[in-house]
């Protein structure tokens, strides 16, 4: 069974941003995301548009373009964020390894322990970020991609 979302639209202002008519209304985007929260991402998504606004094919196409563009931009933003986050995590992990190696070179026991602790902290934080935070963001990207490809019925 598909995931279904029903949206009521009676005028253009129901789906365009108040500040930029070339952007989807953030409330509508949040509504769609909330309706699909916890849904199985392997199943298809159907979005049913109910209302009086879409009386011509041109209006339908404008909505489709706006809707799909919004989620495409969200995927791009999240992908860029993931890229920089991964680079920062790898840098932190590398820095941690350098501190661990330096702790083996240093002979003073206090500095040796400080460098060892800082090194393991860097390795742990980068590993935890990659495993836990990055996987959460991949799920968000996957959800955006599924919504972008959703079947929209007028």
Secondary structure, 3 states (H helix, E strand, C coil): CCEEEEEECCCHHHCECCCCCCCECHHHHHHHHHHCCCCCCCCCEEEEEECCCCCCHHHHHHHHHHHHHHHHHHHHHHHHHHHHHHHHHHHHHHHHHHHHHHHHHCCCHHHHHHHHHHHHHHHHHHHHHHHHHHHHHHHHHHHHHHHHCCEEEC
